[in-house]
Amino acid sequence: PGVSYDQGPEALLRYQDRILYGSDFPNLIMPRETEIEALLGLNLPESFYRKVFSENARGLLASLG
C-alpha cells in the first residue's frame, strides 16, 4: 500500500519548518519504514528531510528549555 498526501509535496515544502516526523508506536497502521520510504520517494530537497526528521524536533525541544 502506498502513502498519499492530500495537499501534495508543495504543501510539505511550504510548511517544512513546522513538520515533525513521528509515529503512533505501538499502534502503527503501516510499518514506519514504509512511511519513510514514501516520504523519501517524493524526492524533495535534502534540506526538507533534515528538517522533518531531525532539525525541527531539536528546535522544538530547545525552545521548551
All heavy atoms as TSV, in Angstrom:
chain	resi	resn	atom	element	x	y	z
A	1	PRO	N	N	0.820	-1.202	0.000
A	1	PRO	CA	C	0.000	0.000	0.000
A	1	PRO	C	C	0.856	1.255	0.000
A	1	PRO	O	O	1.862	1.322	0.689
A	1	PRO	CB	C	-0.813	-0.106	1.287
A	1	PRO	CG	C	-0.101	-1.098	2.151
A	1	PRO	CD	C	0.698	-1.971	1.222
A	2	GLY	N	N	0.454	2.222	-0.775
A	2	GLY	CA	C	1.196	3.473	-0.839
A	2	GLY	C	C	0.686	4.480	0.164
A	2	GLY	O	O	-0.376	4.330	0.745
A	3	VAL	N	N	1.464	5.504	0.353
A	3	VAL	CA	C	1.093	6.597	1.244
A	3	VAL	C	C	0.846	7.806	0.363
A	3	VAL	O	O	1.619	8.105	-0.528
A	3	VAL	CB	C	2.232	6.902	2.247
A	3	VAL	CG1	C	1.893	8.111	3.081
A	3	VAL	CG2	C	2.490	5.688	3.104
A	4	SER	N	N	-0.256	8.505	0.589
A	4	SER	CA	C	-0.533	9.695	-0.205
A	4	SER	C	C	-0.741	10.889	0.718
A	4	SER	O	O	-1.108	10.739	1.879
A	4	SER	CB	C	-1.766	9.485	-1.081
A	4	SER	OG	O	-2.912	9.311	-0.278
A	5	TYR	N	N	-0.516	12.048	0.178
A	5	TYR	CA	C	-0.690	13.293	0.912
A	5	TYR	C	C	-1.717	14.121	0.169
A	5	TYR	O	O	-1.529	14.435	-1.001
A	5	TYR	CB	C	0.637	14.036	1.037
A	5	TYR	CG	C	1.668	13.219	1.750
A	5	TYR	CD1	C	2.591	12.469	1.061
A	5	TYR	CD2	C	1.674	13.168	3.135
A	5	TYR	CE1	C	3.509	11.681	1.729
A	5	TYR	CE2	C	2.584	12.385	3.808
A	5	TYR	CZ	C	3.506	11.652	3.100
A	5	TYR	OH	O	4.402	10.876	3.773
A	6	ASP	N	N	-2.791	14.464	0.836
A	6	ASP	CA	C	-3.890	15.177	0.187
A	6	ASP	C	C	-3.456	16.510	-0.410
A	6	ASP	O	O	-4.008	16.947	-1.401
A	6	ASP	CB	C	-5.035	15.417	1.176
A	6	ASP	CG	C	-5.711	14.129	1.601
A	6	ASP	OD1	O	-5.526	13.094	0.924
A	6	ASP	OD2	O	-6.420	14.155	2.610
A	7	GLN	N	N	-2.513	17.174	0.204
A	7	GLN	CA	C	-2.113	18.504	-0.239
A	7	GLN	C	C	-0.948	18.480	-1.231
A	7	GLN	O	O	-0.598	19.497	-1.782
A	7	GLN	CB	C	-1.737	19.362	0.968
A	7	GLN	CG	C	-2.844	19.503	1.988
A	7	GLN	CD	C	-4.081	20.153	1.412
A	7	GLN	OE1	O	-3.998	21.191	0.763
A	7	GLN	NE2	N	-5.225	19.541	1.624
A	8	GLY	N	N	-0.320	17.344	-1.411
A	8	GLY	CA	C	0.786	17.230	-2.348
A	8	GLY	C	C	2.101	17.710	-1.762
A	8	GLY	O	O	2.146	18.323	-0.694
A	9	PRO	N	N	3.185	17.435	-2.475
A	9	PRO	CA	C	4.517	17.802	-1.984
A	9	PRO	C	C	4.725	19.304	-1.837
A	9	PRO	O	O	5.529	19.747	-1.032
A	9	PRO	CB	C	5.478	17.207	-3.009
A	9	PRO	CG	C	4.667	16.651	-4.103
A	9	PRO	CD	C	3.239	16.662	-3.696
A	10	GLU	N	N	3.969	20.106	-2.586
A	10	GLU	CA	C	4.121	21.564	-2.480
A	10	GLU	C	C	3.786	22.033	-1.071
A	10	GLU	O	O	4.465	22.907	-0.523
A	10	GLU	CB	C	3.227	22.274	-3.497
A	10	GLU	CG	C	3.536	21.953	-4.939
A	10	GLU	CD	C	2.929	20.630	-5.406
A	10	GLU	OE1	O	1.965	20.128	-4.776
A	10	GLU	OE2	O	3.434	20.080	-6.390
A	11	ALA	N	N	2.740	21.470	-0.482
A	11	ALA	CA	C	2.363	21.844	0.887
A	11	ALA	C	C	3.414	21.391	1.878
A	11	ALA	O	O	3.701	22.089	2.849
A	11	ALA	CB	C	1.002	21.257	1.250
A	12	LEU	N	N	4.005	20.238	1.646
A	12	LEU	CA	C	5.072	19.767	2.531
A	12	LEU	C	C	6.238	20.748	2.507
A	12	LEU	O	O	6.799	21.086	3.547
A	12	LEU	CB	C	5.544	18.372	2.120
A	12	LEU	CG	C	4.534	17.242	2.296
A	12	LEU	CD1	C	5.087	15.945	1.712
A	12	LEU	CD2	C	4.181	17.057	3.756
A	13	LEU	N	N	6.593	21.206	1.326
A	13	LEU	CA	C	7.686	22.181	1.220
A	13	LEU	C	C	7.295	23.511	1.858
A	13	LEU	O	O	8.104	24.140	2.544
A	13	LEU	CB	C	8.067	22.392	-0.244
A	13	LEU	CG	C	8.812	21.244	-0.890
A	13	LEU	CD1	C	8.976	21.483	-2.386
A	13	LEU	CD2	C	10.165	21.039	-0.226
A	14	ARG	N	N	6.065	23.942	1.650
A	14	ARG	CA	C	5.608	25.224	2.203
A	14	ARG	C	C	5.692	25.224	3.729
A	14	ARG	O	O	6.049	26.231	4.337
A	14	ARG	CB	C	4.167	25.495	1.761
A	14	ARG	CG	C	3.662	26.867	2.148
A	14	ARG	CD	C	2.261	27.173	1.605
A	14	ARG	NE	N	2.071	26.717	0.254
A	14	ARG	CZ	C	1.151	25.790	-0.116
A	14	ARG	NH1	N	0.342	25.258	0.771
A	14	ARG	NH2	N	1.041	25.428	-1.373
A	15	TYR	N	N	5.371	24.093	4.353
A	15	TYR	CA	C	5.319	24.021	5.810
A	15	TYR	C	C	6.468	23.214	6.417
A	15	TYR	O	O	6.394	22.793	7.564
A	15	TYR	CB	C	3.974	23.440	6.251
A	15	TYR	CG	C	2.819	24.290	5.817
A	15	TYR	CD1	C	1.958	23.865	4.820
A	15	TYR	CD2	C	2.620	25.549	6.376
A	15	TYR	CE1	C	0.908	24.664	4.399
A	15	TYR	CE2	C	1.573	26.361	5.958
A	15	TYR	CZ	C	0.719	25.906	4.968
A	15	TYR	OH	O	-0.313	26.706	4.558
A	16	GLN	N	N	7.545	23.073	5.676
A	16	GLN	CA	C	8.650	22.219	6.130
A	16	GLN	C	C	9.262	22.648	7.456
A	16	GLN	O	O	9.826	21.827	8.167
A	16	GLN	CB	C	9.729	22.126	5.055
A	16	GLN	CG	C	10.429	23.437	4.753
A	16	GLN	CD	C	11.400	23.279	3.608
A	16	GLN	OE1	O	12.206	22.351	3.586
A	16	GLN	NE2	N	11.316	24.183	2.639
A	17	ASP	N	N	9.117	23.895	7.828
A	17	ASP	CA	C	9.658	24.346	9.113
A	17	ASP	C	C	8.743	23.996	10.283
A	17	ASP	O	O	9.116	24.191	11.432
A	17	ASP	CB	C	9.892	25.856	9.095
A	17	ASP	CG	C	10.984	26.249	8.120
A	17	ASP	OD1	O	11.951	25.470	7.965
A	17	ASP	OD2	O	10.870	27.315	7.499
A	18	ARG	N	N	7.544	23.480	9.986
A	18	ARG	CA	C	6.563	23.160	11.029
A	18	ARG	C	C	6.283	21.660	11.150
A	18	ARG	O	O	5.469	21.260	11.976
A	18	ARG	CB	C	5.239	23.847	10.713
A	18	ARG	CG	C	5.340	25.344	10.664
A	18	ARG	CD	C	4.000	25.910	10.314
A	18	ARG	NE	N	4.050	27.361	10.300
A	18	ARG	CZ	C	2.987	28.117	10.224
A	18	ARG	NH1	N	1.793	27.575	10.158
A	18	ARG	NH2	N	3.109	29.413	10.216
A	19	ILE	N	N	6.894	20.861	10.307
A	19	ILE	CA	C	6.582	19.427	10.258
A	19	ILE	C	C	7.600	18.634	11.057
A	19	ILE	O	O	8.806	18.832	10.917
A	19	ILE	CB	C	6.570	18.925	8.801
A	19	ILE	CG1	C	5.511	19.668	7.987
A	19	ILE	CG2	C	6.339	17.421	8.755
A	19	ILE	CD1	C	5.568	19.394	6.501
A	20	LEU	N	N	7.101	17.727	11.885
A	20	LEU	CA	C	7.948	16.786	12.619
A	20	LEU	C	C	7.547	15.381	12.207
A	20	LEU	O	O	6.354	15.077	12.179
A	20	LEU	CB	C	7.740	16.907	14.129
A	20	LEU	CG	C	7.928	18.267	14.772
A	20	LEU	CD1	C	7.538	18.188	16.239
A	20	LEU	CD2	C	9.357	18.721	14.633
A	21	TYR	N	N	8.495	14.536	11.908
A	21	TYR	CA	C	8.152	13.139	11.638
A	21	TYR	C	C	7.958	12.430	12.967
A	21	TYR	O	O	8.735	12.602	13.899
A	21	TYR	CB	C	9.230	12.406	10.832
A	21	TYR	CG	C	8.863	10.954	10.679
A	21	TYR	CD1	C	7.927	10.573	9.746
A	21	TYR	CD2	C	9.370	9.995	11.544
A	21	TYR	CE1	C	7.514	9.259	9.660
A	21	TYR	CE2	C	8.962	8.682	11.465
A	21	TYR	CZ	C	8.034	8.317	10.512
A	21	TYR	OH	O	7.616	7.027	10.445
A	22	GLY	N	N	6.926	11.624	13.044
A	22	GLY	CA	C	6.681	10.823	14.231
A	22	GLY	C	C	5.785	9.664	13.883
A	22	GLY	O	O	5.201	9.608	12.810
A	23	SER	N	N	5.685	8.725	14.782
A	23	SER	CA	C	4.799	7.579	14.571
A	23	SER	C	C	3.897	7.418	15.787
A	23	SER	O	O	4.098	8.046	16.819
A	23	SER	CB	C	5.613	6.307	14.359
A	23	SER	OG	O	6.225	5.903	15.563
A	24	ASP	N	N	2.900	6.581	15.641
A	24	ASP	CA	C	1.993	6.270	16.740
A	24	ASP	C	C	2.354	4.932	17.371
A	24	ASP	O	O	1.483	4.178	17.772
A	24	ASP	CB	C	0.547	6.220	16.236
A	24	ASP	CG	C	0.003	7.591	15.909
A	24	ASP	OD1	O	0.492	8.564	16.496
A	24	ASP	OD2	O	-0.891	7.694	15.067
A	25	PHE	N	N	3.629	4.640	17.442
A	25	PHE	CA	C	4.071	3.378	18.013
A	25	PHE	C	C	3.485	3.218	19.408
A	25	PHE	O	O	3.505	4.161	20.183
A	25	PHE	CB	C	5.601	3.340	18.085
A	25	PHE	CG	C	6.128	2.047	18.604
A	25	PHE	CD1	C	6.262	0.967	17.764
A	25	PHE	CD2	C	6.462	1.901	19.937
A	25	PHE	CE1	C	6.739	-0.238	18.245
A	25	PHE	CE2	C	6.927	0.704	20.425
A	25	PHE	CZ	C	7.066	-0.377	19.568
A	26	PRO	N	N	2.930	2.114	19.762
A	26	PRO	CA	C	2.921	0.831	19.054
A	26	PRO	C	C	1.682	0.613	18.190
A	26	PRO	O	O	1.462	-0.481	17.701
A	26	PRO	CB	C	2.942	-0.181	20.192
A	26	PRO	CG	C	2.135	0.475	21.264
A	26	PRO	CD	C	2.437	1.966	21.126
A	27	ASN	N	N	0.880	1.630	17.972
A	27	ASN	CA	C	-0.350	1.483	17.185
A	27	ASN	C	C	-0.132	1.891	15.734
A	27	ASN	O	O	-0.818	2.760	15.216
A	27	ASN	CB	C	-1.472	2.338	17.802
A	27	ASN	CG	C	-1.776	1.928	19.217
A	27	ASN	OD1	O	-1.869	0.752	19.502
A	27	ASN	ND2	N	-1.908	2.897	20.088
A	28	LEU	N	N	0.816	1.270	15.074
A	28	LEU	CA	C	1.166	1.631	13.707
A	28	LEU	C	C	0.176	1.049	12.711
A	28	LEU	O	O	-0.177	-0.123	12.781
A	28	LEU	CB	C	2.569	1.133	13.368
A	28	LEU	CG	C	3.696	1.708	14.233
A	28	LEU	CD1	C	5.012	1.047	13.872
A	28	LEU	CD2	C	3.787	3.200	14.072
A	29	ILE	N	N	-0.262	1.881	11.776
A	29	ILE	CA	C	-1.135	1.419	10.697
A	29	ILE	C	C	-0.301	0.669	9.665
A	29	ILE	O	O	-0.721	-0.323	9.119
A	29	ILE	CB	C	-1.866	2.610	10.052
A	29	ILE	CG1	C	-2.791	3.250	11.082
A	29	ILE	CG2	C	-2.623	2.181	8.815
A	29	ILE	CD1	C	-3.413	4.542	10.639
A	30	MET	N	N	0.874	1.166	9.394
A	30	MET	CA	C	1.798	0.515	8.461
A	30	MET	C	C	3.199	0.640	9.040
A	30	MET	O	O	3.435	1.482	9.906
A	30	MET	CB	C	1.713	1.131	7.078
A	30	MET	CG	C	2.143	2.579	7.004
A	30	MET	SD	S	2.019	3.283	5.368
A	30	MET	CE	C	0.260	3.301	5.149
A	31	PRO	N	N	4.105	-0.202	8.577
A	31	PRO	CA	C	5.472	-0.120	9.111
A	31	PRO	C	C	6.072	1.273	8.925
A	31	PRO	O	O	5.867	1.916	7.894
A	31	PRO	CB	C	6.231	-1.161	8.292
A	31	PRO	CG	C	5.192	-2.090	7.782
A	31	PRO	CD	C	3.955	-1.259	7.602
A	32	ARG	N	N	6.787	1.718	9.920
A	32	ARG	CA	C	7.437	3.038	9.870
A	32	ARG	C	C	8.322	3.160	8.636
A	32	ARG	O	O	8.396	4.213	8.008
A	32	ARG	CB	C	8.245	3.248	11.151
A	32	ARG	CG	C	8.927	4.584	11.225
A	32	ARG	CD	C	9.734	4.718	12.481
A	32	ARG	NE	N	10.878	3.829	12.404
A	32	ARG	CZ	C	11.409	3.182	13.428
A	32	ARG	NH1	N	10.925	3.330	14.616
A	32	ARG	NH2	N	12.436	2.395	13.266
A	33	GLU	N	N	8.989	2.083	8.271
A	33	GLU	CA	C	9.872	2.115	7.101
A	33	GLU	C	C	9.103	2.460	5.825
A	33	GLU	O	O	9.614	3.161	4.956
A	33	GLU	CB	C	10.596	0.771	6.936
A	33	GLU	CG	C	11.588	0.466	8.048
A	33	GLU	CD	C	10.929	-0.050	9.332
A	33	GLU	OE1	O	9.743	-0.451	9.298
A	33	GLU	OE2	O	11.592	-0.024	10.374
A	34	THR	N	N	7.855	1.987	5.732
A	34	THR	CA	C	7.033	2.289	4.563
A	34	THR	C	C	6.723	3.777	4.499
A	34	THR	O	O	6.765	4.386	3.425
A	34	THR	CB	C	5.716	1.479	4.609
A	34	THR	OG1	O	6.032	0.087	4.676
A	34	THR	CG2	C	4.851	1.746	3.395
A	35	GLU	N	N	6.425	4.378	5.628
A	35	GLU	CA	C	6.159	5.814	5.667
A	35	GLU	C	C	7.389	6.610	5.258
A	35	GLU	O	O	7.302	7.554	4.470
A	35	GLU	CB	C	5.738	6.237	7.070
A	35	GLU	CG	C	4.448	5.648	7.533
A	35	GLU	CD	C	4.173	5.936	9.003
A	35	GLU	OE1	O	5.045	6.440	9.722
A	35	GLU	OE2	O	3.048	5.650	9.404
A	36	ILE	N	N	8.531	6.221	5.802
A	36	ILE	CA	C	9.779	6.930	5.493
A	36	ILE	C	C	10.122	6.781	4.018
A	36	ILE	O	O	10.487	7.748	3.344
A	36	ILE	CB	C	10.918	6.439	6.406
A	36	ILE	CG1	C	10.629	6.870	7.849
A	36	ILE	CG2	C	12.275	6.961	5.920
A	36	ILE	CD1	C	11.561	6.274	8.876
A	37	GLU	N	N	9.986	5.572	3.487
A	37	GLU	CA	C	10.263	5.350	2.060
A	37	GLU	C	C	9.339	6.197	1.185
A	37	GLU	O	O	9.763	6.720	0.161
A	37	GLU	CB	C	10.109	3.876	1.719
A	37	GLU	CG	C	11.222	3.013	2.259
A	37	GLU	CD	C	10.967	1.522	2.068
A	37	GLU	OE1	O	10.016	1.153	1.325
A	37	GLU	OE2	O	11.705	0.721	2.653
A	38	ALA	N	N	8.061	6.313	1.586
A	38	ALA	CA	C	7.120	7.133	0.818
A	38	ALA	C	C	7.555	8.600	0.822
A	38	ALA	O	O	7.508	9.265	-0.222
A	38	ALA	CB	C	5.714	6.991	1.380
A	39	LEU	N	N	7.973	9.099	1.967
A	39	LEU	CA	C	8.461	10.483	2.028
A	39	LEU	C	C	9.717	10.666	1.183
A	39	LEU	O	O	9.834	11.629	0.419
A	39	LEU	CB	C	8.748	10.885	3.472
A	39	LEU	CG	C	7.545	11.277	4.308
A	39	LEU	CD1	C	7.942	11.424	5.772
A	39	LEU	CD2	C	6.939	12.569	3.798
A	40	LEU	N	N	10.649	9.743	1.306
A	40	LEU	CA	C	11.876	9.839	0.521
A	40	LEU	C	C	11.590	9.732	-0.975
A	40	LEU	O	O	12.271	10.340	-1.796
A	40	LEU	CB	C	12.873	8.760	0.956
A	40	LEU	CG	C	13.415	8.899	2.382
A	40	LEU	CD1	C	14.276	7.691	2.737
A	40	LEU	CD2	C	14.192	10.190	2.551
A	41	GLY	N	N	10.557	8.970	-1.321
A	41	GLY	CA	C	10.179	8.796	-2.724
A	41	GLY	C	C	9.634	10.054	-3.370
A	41	GLY	O	O	9.514	10.113	-4.594
A	42	LEU	N	N	9.308	11.056	-2.578
A	42	LEU	CA	C	8.845	12.324	-3.134
A	42	LEU	C	C	9.994	13.138	-3.718
A	42	LEU	O	O	9.770	14.147	-4.386
A	42	LEU	CB	C	8.116	13.138	-2.063
A	42	LEU	CG	C	6.819	12.514	-1.542
A	42	LEU	CD1	C	6.266	13.334	-0.382
A	42	LEU	CD2	C	5.801	12.393	-2.660
A	43	ASN	N	N	11.229	12.707	-3.439
A	43	ASN	CA	C	12.423	13.366	-3.972
A	43	ASN	C	C	12.455	14.863	-3.686
A	43	ASN	O	O	12.766	15.668	-4.561
A	43	ASN	CB	C	12.565	13.094	-5.470
A	43	ASN	CG	C	12.772	11.632	-5.748
A	43	ASN	OD1	O	13.576	10.971	-5.090
A	43	ASN	ND2	N	12.029	11.094	-6.698
A	44	LEU	N	N	12.126	15.217	-2.458
A	44	LEU	CA	C	12.200	16.608	-2.038
A	44	LEU	C	C	13.653	16.946	-1.709
A	44	LEU	O	O	14.488	16.053	-1.567
A	44	LEU	CB	C	11.283	16.817	-0.830
A	44	LEU	CG	C	9.800	16.564	-1.125
A	44	LEU	CD1	C	8.994	16.559	0.157
A	44	LEU	CD2	C	9.258	17.583	-2.097
A	45	PRO	N	N	13.968	18.223	-1.555
A	45	PRO	CA	C	15.363	18.599	-1.256
A	45	PRO	C	C	15.851	17.982	0.064
A	45	PRO	O	O	15.067	17.771	0.996
A	45	PRO	CB	C	15.302	20.123	-1.127
A	45	PRO	CG	C	14.064	20.529	-1.842
A	45	PRO	CD	C	13.107	19.389	-1.709
A	46	GLU	N	N	17.127	17.716	0.124
A	46	GLU	CA	C	17.747	17.147	1.330
A	46	GLU	C	C	17.448	18.002	2.558
A	46	GLU	O	O	17.255	17.487	3.656
A	46	GLU	CB	C	19.256	17.001	1.120
A	46	GLU	CG	C	19.989	16.414	2.292
A	46	GLU	CD	C	19.600	14.974	2.593
A	46	GLU	OE1	O	19.239	14.254	1.664
A	46	GLU	OE2	O	19.668	14.587	3.779
A	47	SER	N	N	17.390	19.312	2.369
A	47	SER	CA	C	17.109	20.206	3.498
A	47	SER	C	C	15.731	19.917	4.099
A	47	SER	O	O	15.551	20.033	5.313
A	47	SER	CB	C	17.201	21.668	3.065
A	47	SER	OG	O	16.276	21.944	2.024
A	48	PHE	N	N	14.762	19.537	3.282
A	48	PHE	CA	C	13.431	19.170	3.790
A	48	PHE	C	C	13.541	17.983	4.738
A	48	PHE	O	O	13.003	18.003	5.837
A	48	PHE	CB	C	12.487	18.829	2.632
A	48	PHE	CG	C	11.196	18.210	3.090
A	48	PHE	CD1	C	10.136	19.004	3.492
A	48	PHE	CD2	C	11.050	16.837	3.146
A	48	PHE	CE1	C	8.947	18.435	3.928
A	48	PHE	CE2	C	9.869	16.254	3.569
A	48	PHE	CZ	C	8.811	17.058	3.965
A	49	TYR	N	N	14.245	16.948	4.315
A	49	TYR	CA	C	14.361	15.735	5.123
A	49	TYR	C	C	15.136	15.989	6.419
A	49	TYR	O	O	14.775	15.460	7.466
A	49	TYR	CB	C	15.000	14.612	4.306
A	49	TYR	CG	C	14.132	14.226	3.125
A	49	TYR	CD1	C	14.526	14.513	1.827
A	49	TYR	CD2	C	12.901	13.617	3.319
A	49	TYR	CE1	C	13.730	14.173	0.754
A	49	TYR	CE2	C	12.082	13.282	2.245
A	49	TYR	CZ	C	12.508	13.563	0.962
A	49	TYR	OH	O	11.700	13.240	-0.097
A	50	ARG	N	N	16.168	16.820	6.367
A	50	ARG	CA	C	16.903	17.159	7.593
A	50	ARG	C	C	15.983	17.849	8.598
A	50	ARG	O	O	16.012	17.549	9.785
A	50	ARG	CB	C	18.098	18.065	7.274
A	50	ARG	CG	C	19.342	17.327	6.834
A	50	ARG	CD	C	20.578	18.217	6.886
A	50	ARG	NE	N	20.387	19.552	6.339
A	50	ARG	CZ	C	20.564	19.877	5.063
A	50	ARG	NH1	N	20.930	18.973	4.187
A	50	ARG	NH2	N	20.375	21.114	4.659
A	51	LYS	N	N	15.171	18.770	8.105
A	51	LYS	CA	C	14.251	19.482	8.992
A	51	LYS	C	C	13.212	18.539	9.585
A	51	LYS	O	O	12.992	18.527	10.796
A	51	LYS	CB	C	13.549	20.613	8.240
A	51	LYS	CG	C	14.455	21.764	7.899
A	51	LYS	CD	C	13.725	22.816	7.102
A	51	LYS	CE	C	14.654	23.941	6.717
A	51	LYS	NZ	N	13.942	24.974	5.941
A	52	VAL	N	N	12.548	17.756	8.744
A	52	VAL	CA	C	11.430	16.920	9.179
A	52	VAL	C	C	11.884	15.772	10.085
A	52	VAL	O	O	11.213	15.447	11.052
A	52	VAL	CB	C	10.667	16.380	7.949
A	52	VAL	CG1	C	9.657	15.307	8.335
A	52	VAL	CG2	C	9.972	17.535	7.229
A	53	PHE	N	N	13.022	15.177	9.775
A	53	PHE	CA	C	13.484	14.025	10.550
A	53	PHE	C	C	14.357	14.399	11.741
A	53	PHE	O	O	14.610	13.562	12.593
A	53	PHE	CB	C	14.249	13.040	9.656
A	53	PHE	CG	C	13.373	12.333	8.650
A	53	PHE	CD1	C	13.702	12.346	7.315
A	53	PHE	CD2	C	12.235	11.664	9.042
A	53	PHE	CE1	C	12.915	11.686	6.383
A	53	PHE	CE2	C	11.431	11.006	8.121
A	53	PHE	CZ	C	11.771	11.011	6.784
A	54	SER	N	N	14.814	15.659	11.836
A	54	SER	CA	C	15.736	15.975	12.918
A	54	SER	C	C	15.656	17.425	13.411
A	54	SER	O	O	15.316	17.672	14.558
A	54	SER	CB	C	17.166	15.664	12.472
A	54	SER	OG	O	18.088	15.994	13.454
A	55	GLU	N	N	15.988	18.361	12.548
A	55	GLU	CA	C	16.189	19.739	12.988
A	55	GLU	C	C	14.952	20.368	13.630
A	55	GLU	O	O	15.076	21.090	14.629
A	55	GLU	CB	C	16.666	20.601	11.820
A	55	GLU	CG	C	18.062	20.241	11.364
A	55	GLU	CD	C	18.478	20.983	10.105
A	55	GLU	OE1	O	17.718	21.827	9.590
A	55	GLU	OE2	O	19.592	20.687	9.621
A	56	ASN	N	N	13.765	20.125	13.087
A	56	ASN	CA	C	12.561	20.738	13.657
A	56	ASN	C	C	12.294	20.232	15.066
A	56	ASN	O	O	11.908	20.998	15.947
A	56	ASN	CB	C	11.349	20.499	12.749
A	56	ASN	CG	C	11.459	21.252	11.435
A	56	ASN	OD1	O	12.269	22.150	11.279
A	56	ASN	ND2	N	10.633	20.872	10.477
A	57	ALA	N	N	12.497	18.950	15.293
A	57	ALA	CA	C	12.292	18.386	16.622
A	57	ALA	C	C	13.322	18.963	17.608
A	57	ALA	O	O	12.980	19.312	18.731
A	57	ALA	CB	C	12.388	16.868	16.588
A	58	ARG	N	N	14.554	19.064	17.168
A	58	ARG	CA	C	15.593	19.637	18.034
A	58	ARG	C	C	15.255	21.073	18.411
A	58	ARG	O	O	15.426	21.496	19.552
A	58	ARG	CB	C	16.961	19.578	17.351
A	58	ARG	CG	C	17.499	18.171	17.234
A	58	ARG	CD	C	18.810	18.206	16.426
A	58	ARG	NE	N	19.232	16.889	16.095
A	58	ARG	CZ	C	20.129	16.188	16.782
A	58	ARG	NH1	N	20.689	16.708	17.857
A	58	ARG	NH2	N	20.481	14.969	16.391
A	59	GLY	N	N	14.769	21.850	17.436
A	59	GLY	CA	C	14.397	23.228	17.700
A	59	GLY	C	C	13.237	23.328	18.667
A	59	GLY	O	O	13.230	24.175	19.564
A	60	LEU	N	N	12.259	22.455	18.513
A	60	LEU	CA	C	11.117	22.451	19.429
A	60	LEU	C	C	11.557	22.107	20.844
A	60	LEU	O	O	11.193	22.788	21.793
A	60	LEU	CB	C	10.061	21.449	18.954
A	60	LEU	CG	C	8.847	21.287	19.856
A	60	LEU	CD1	C	8.066	22.593	19.958
A	60	LEU	CD2	C	7.970	20.159	19.360
A	61	LEU	N	N	12.361	21.076	20.981
A	61	LEU	CA	C	12.836	20.693	22.313
A	61	LEU	C	C	13.681	21.791	22.939
A	61	LEU	O	O	13.567	22.058	24.142
A	61	LEU	CB	C	13.606	19.385	22.231
A	61	LEU	CG	C	12.756	18.160	21.886
A	61	LEU	CD1	C	13.647	16.940	21.650
A	61	LEU	CD2	C	11.724	17.884	22.953
A	62	ALA	N	N	14.512	22.447	22.155
A	62	ALA	CA	C	15.347	23.529	22.673
A	62	ALA	C	C	14.481	24.701	23.146
A	62	ALA	O	O	14.796	25.344	24.149
A	62	ALA	CB	C	16.327	24.004	21.603
A	63	SER	N	N	13.381	24.952	22.443
A	63	SER	CA	C	12.514	26.066	22.839
A	63	SER	C	C	11.755	25.790	24.134
A	63	SER	O	O	11.294	26.711	24.792
A	63	SER	CB	C	11.515	26.383	21.727
A	63	SER	OG	O	10.493	25.394	21.647
A	64	LEU	N	N	11.655	24.519	24.504
A	64	LEU	CA	C	10.969	24.147	25.746
A	64	LEU	C	C	11.877	24.301	26.949
A	64	LEU	O	O	11.417	24.191	28.093
A	64	LEU	CB	C	10.442	22.719	25.641
A	64	LEU	CG	C	9.411	22.481	24.547
A	64	LEU	CD1	C	9.056	21.006	24.469
A	64	LEU	CD2	C	8.175	23.320	24.772
A	65	GLY	N	N	13.159	24.511	26.672
A	65	GLY	CA	C	14.105	24.834	27.709
A	65	GLY	C	C	14.648	23.747	28.493
A	65	GLY	O	O	15.119	23.676	29.517
